[in-house]
């Protein structure tokens, strides 16, 4: 009796070139197209209709593999399942699973895109992008977000945790946000976020407050400032005048170095300084009252360029390093006893110990944010008039003769 299945042979299939259908039995056929290409077909009947389902081309799918696939199809037909529809559903499920494989980098980009409208300024977006690109993506950026676990989070954080606690804390928070987003969107399973601090990473990493080493900028005692200013005024140069102006206004290095003439109103004795962007100051502008001493510095500077204190290039302000090198070091001060930023501390100590001005007036003069949200809600003014009196007193103090006994107002 002739065989019902396995009629073909591997050698015969390899040699077959004539167009047509060649039955192997059990619904399996080798179809040879007019152009000579060969493919496997499984023919079956369901609900009174005959259908042909492709099983792959030859020789990519061998005779043995085609027979195995045909057997699987026969079993499906026997149970009332259409093999063609079954394969279609499998492909759709595989495609959906592939689409759900999002890398951590993909999710990070999506989180930034979805939140940037609520962020106050572009700088915040850039900070997110930079920290992820620098510290996170090199380690887990290309990992499927569903596979990011505690070990991988620690692999990112541990190299930073003791050396850059503030940065690593922000990085941890951003990883946590991205993983939460991925879970809500269905790209991760489970409720536990491996980047969560409380009740999880706090058991594995020391608190940043326990390892944080605050390095304060070296500052001259305020009692030595008049002598320093007296010596500084004997020196000529743009860097010298820039530092003098910075001390008299108690502003940060970048702020006074990059002061522009368009922001200064000499008649109103006001300078609209460009300060650091914060939640309390989203515009990045801060009115600085100019004392007589500060105005005297400005009167010495030519109004020929954009910047008040121009560097070697006319389109650039004086640099921080120029002030450190050609002024502070030239005057015999190193970074261990005196820094540019340290003069703000000198001012703050003088205001606290030698004047009757309220603490919040001195803090406002330094453009410090109010730490209490409740207090900030009630203090919306910039205390300009009181700060003007304070800065005038500071200018007069800095203008004292070094041996004067008068120390405050």
Secondary structure, 3 states (H helix, E strand, C coil): CCCCCCCCCHHHHHHCCCCEEEEEECCEEEEECCCCCEEEEEEEEECCEEEEEEEEEECCCCHHHHHHHHHHHHHHHHCCCCHHHHHHHHHHHHHHHHHCCCEHHHHHHHHHHHHCCCCCCHHHHHHHHHHHHHHHHHHHCCCEHHHCCHHHHHHHHHHHHCCCHHHHHHHHHHHHHHHHHHHHCCCCCCCCCCCCCCCCHHHCCCCHHHHCCCCCCCCCCHHHHHHHHHHHHCCCCHHHHHHHHHHHHCCCHHHHHCCEHHHEECCCCEEEEECCCCCCCCCCEEEEECCHHHHHHHHCCCCCCCECCECCCCCCECCHHHHHHHHHHCCCCCCCCCCCCHHHHHHHHHHHHHCCCCHHHHHHHCCCCCCCHHHHHHCCCCCHHHHHHHHHHHHHHHCCCCCCCCCCC
